[in-house]
């Protein structure tokens, strides 16, 4: 993941970056690149590792430990000072976001998820409340023994979510887009995308 990240940053700084004066890739977190790198590594091992060196049980243990570290680190690095300095906008965003997340969890999750809607929905609910680590924590609380496919499905969803909006390209470009086109344009665009994906989820991927 780190190699992919640095390669893309180098490509940007030597090609379109100097021409446009816009640098986005350096602001994208390592996490989505690590997920993409993990896919490439899995494909490579499936094809060339004839001895099946990796042990699934060991990987699951490492995964569990890593998730615990992620949760603790994410919570410990919250900046209360920044929240205090921007309390009013934070409260407005928090109230609107909580209402939307509750509506989505209570009414949309049972419609969109064909099975284990509560476990799956809790992960997306927690992530939508602010951090991926929160979603993982809620899934570990609702399904501590991983008897449901919620955590695995959440991971596959992240492969599309993280590189785009979950700290990915759109997140990194959001400040530049707001400065260039104004907050109203970005708000309308985000609303259109929300309605588009909501319609796809309700009318195409909903459970039968």
HELIX and SHEET records of a PDB file:
HELIX    1   1 UNK A    2  UNK A   14  1                                  13    
HELIX    2   2 UNK A   16  UNK A   20  1                                   5    
HELIX    3   3 UNK A   25  UNK A   27  5                                   3    
HELIX    4   4 UNK A   30  UNK A   48  1                                  19    
HELIX    5   5 UNK A   56  UNK A   76  1                                  21    
HELIX    6   6 UNK A   80  UNK A   85  1                                   6    
HELIX    7   7 UNK A   87  UNK A  103  1                                  17    
HELIX    8   8 UNK A  104  UNK A  108  3                                   5    
HELIX    9   9 UNK A  109  UNK A  112  1                                   4    
HELIX   10  10 UNK A  117  UNK A  128  1                                  12    
HELIX   11  11 UNK A  132  UNK A  142  1                                  11    
HELIX   12  12 UNK A  150  UNK A  164  1                                  15    
HELIX   13  13 UNK A  169  UNK A  181  1                                  13    
HELIX   14  14 UNK A  183  UNK A  203  1                                  21    
END                                                                             
